[in-house]
Amino acid sequence: MIIPKHIAIIMDGNGRWAKAKGKARTAGHQAGAETLREIVKTAAELGVKVLTVYAFSTENWKRPKMEVDFIMNLFGVYLTRELPEFHTNNVKVRFIGKRDGLSAGVLQKMDKVLQETSKNTGIILNLAINYGGKEEIVQAAQKIASDVVAGKIVVKDIDEKLYENYLYTEGLPMPDLLIRTGGDFRISNFLLWQIAYAEIWTTETYWPDFTSDLLKQAIADFNNRERRFGGLGD
């Protein structure tokens, strides 16, 4: 079975999972963090090279302050708690998204995990925090324009390969498989450039109930896809 090099996941349905169980939305986020632990471990065991998960979007700031504060605190708790697990599973952690707007405490814990896992050589875990796909593309264009003005590059050098060096995912393979939980059929401003030819797999299962077996099912389905990248099949 072919294992996708890069899997991206939109972890959706925490709030609806909690509501269905008569719990506060925050309970769903807490349960979702536990699910992420198991999925990272399974992905590492399967030989996935990169796992990118949508943890908090630039649009999520619109949610009630109490929920946002809980999520931000949960990030800090997750990063601190999971650090030994990252080392056990040889996980190298990266972050994609804007640092602006995140608290000093969250940024400090992010930087600590970045530094302490930098020499790990296994799966790369990309945590998309304060991330927006449109904003990423705009920021890349701004950086390219700045480098053109500064004489570092010329306009004729700008192509897809160069552009990708200005994205948050610089140096990483493009996602082969995009998984969305929760039953919706949207990409929600996630990795708009990177998923141009990703295979999409959805499930009605809410993220807290997403299991290693479902991850394996998604990968098995991926193996049944014919990836033509705009060309003709056999």
N, C-alpha and C positions, 0 to 999 in steps of 0.2 A: 504494500500500500504506500502510495506517495504521500508524504507528510508535507503540508504547506510550509514553506520557509517562514512566512509572515502571516499571522492571523490577527485580524482586528475585530474587536467586540464592542458593540453598543449595549451596555449593561442596563437594560430598561425593565421597568416594572416593579421597582422596590416599593414605591408608594402604594400601588394597586395590590401588591402582595400583602402589605400590612393591613390595608383596608379590608381585604377579604377575610382576614383573620381577626378583625375587630381591634387592631392595634394602631398605635400612632405611626405616622409615616417614618419617623426616626427609627423605629424598630426594623423597618424594611431596609434602611440603609445599613444598619448594624448587621443584619443577616446577609446582606449583599457583600459586605467586606469578608465575611466568613467564606462565602462561595468563591470569592476571588482567590483566596488562599489555596483552595483545592484545585482550581482551574490552572493556576500558575504552576503548581506542582505537577499536575498531569501533563500539561503542555511541555514542561521541561523533560519529563520522562519519555514522552513521545518523540522528542527530538525537534520540536518547533524552535526555530532560531530567534524569532521576534514575536512578541505578543503585545499588541497595543490596545489598551482599554480606555473607553470614554468614561472618565470618572466625574468630571464637572465641566460643563460648557460655559461659554461666555454668556449665554442666555439664562443659565441657571441662577444668576444673581437676582432674577426677577421673582424668585420664590420667596415665601415668607422668611423674614430675618431669622426667626428661631430655627427654621429648618436649615438655612444656609450656615448659621453658626454651628449647628450640630454636625453638619457635613464637614466643615473645616476642622473642627475638633477631632472628628473621626479620622481625617487624613493623618493628623499628627499621631494619634493613637496607633493607627494601622502601620505607619512607617516605623515607629519605635518598636512595636510588638513583632513585626515581621522581619526585622533586620537579621536575627539569628536564622530564621527560616530561609531568607535570601542566601545566606552563606551556605546553609546545608544543601540547598538545591542549585548552588553555583549561579545564582541569578544576578545579572547586572541591571541596575535600575537606571532608567532615563526618564526625563519629564519633557512633555511637549505642551506648549501653551504660553500665555503671558504671565510673567511674574508680577507685573503691576496689579495691585489690588489684593494680593495675598498678604496675610499678616506676617510680621517678622518671625513669629513663632513657627508657623508652617514652613516658611522659607528656610529657616534654620534647620528644621528636621529634614527637609528635602535635600539640602546641601550636605548634611551629614550622611544620608543614605547614598547620595551620588558618590561621595568620596570613598565611603567604606566598601561599596560594591564595585568600584571602578576596575578592580583587578580580577573580578570574577569573569570566567570565560564561557559560561553556559548561556542559557536563554537570556535575551534582552527583554526586560519588561518596560514598556513605554507607558507611563501613566499620563493620560491627557487631562490636565488640570487647568481650568480657566482657558480652555481651548475653543477656538472657532475656526472652521476651515476657510471661510471667506477672508477672515482677518489674516490668517497665515499667508494666503496668496497675495493679499495687498501688501503685507509687510515685506514679503520677498521681493515684490516689484519695487518697493521703495528702496530697499537695500541695493538692488541691481542698478536703479537709476542713480543712486548716490555714488556707486562705484564707477559708473560711466562718467559722471561729472568729475570724479577725482582722477580719471585717467587710468584706473586699474583694469578696466575692460572696455572693449569697444562694442558698439551695437551689433555688428555682424557676428560677434562671438556668442550672442544670446541664442541658446537653443534649449530643448527640453532638459538635456543633461546638466547644463549650467544652471538652469532655473532650479532644478532639484537640489543643488548644492546650497540654495538659500532657504530651503524649507526646514522646518523643525526636524524632519526625518532624514536630514543629510547623512549620507553614508549607509543608509539602510535599504534593503530590498523593498520594493513596493508590495503591499498586501496581496496575497493570493486569494484569501478567503475573508469575507466580511460576515460576521455573525451578528444578528440582532435578536434579542429576546423580547418578550412582552407582547408579541402579536402584531406590532405595527410594521408598516412597510415604508419607512422613511430612512434617509441617511442622516438627517438632522444636523447638517453642517459639519459632518465628521469626515476628515481626510478627503476633501473634495478632489484634490489633484491626485492623491495617491491611489484611490480605489477605481481609477478609470477602467481597469480590466479585472478587477477582483470579482470572484464568484460570490454571490450573495446567498446566504442561508438564514432563514428565519424560523422562529418557533414561538408558539403562543405561551410557552413556559415563562413565568416571571423570573428575573435574574436570581433571586434568592433560592429558587428551586432548580436552577440550572446545574446539571451534574457532569461528572467526568464522562459518563456514558453518552450524554447528549453531545459533548464535545467530540467524542469519537464518532458518533453518528454523523455529525456535520462533516467531519473529515472523510468518512466513508462516502458520503454523498458527493463531496468535492472530487473524489476519485472517479465518479461516474460522469462528470462534466467533460465536455469537449471544448478545450480552450483554444480558440482560433485567433484571438487578438486581431479581429477584423479581416482575417484571411479566409480561405476556403478550407473545409475539412477534407479528410482523406476520401 
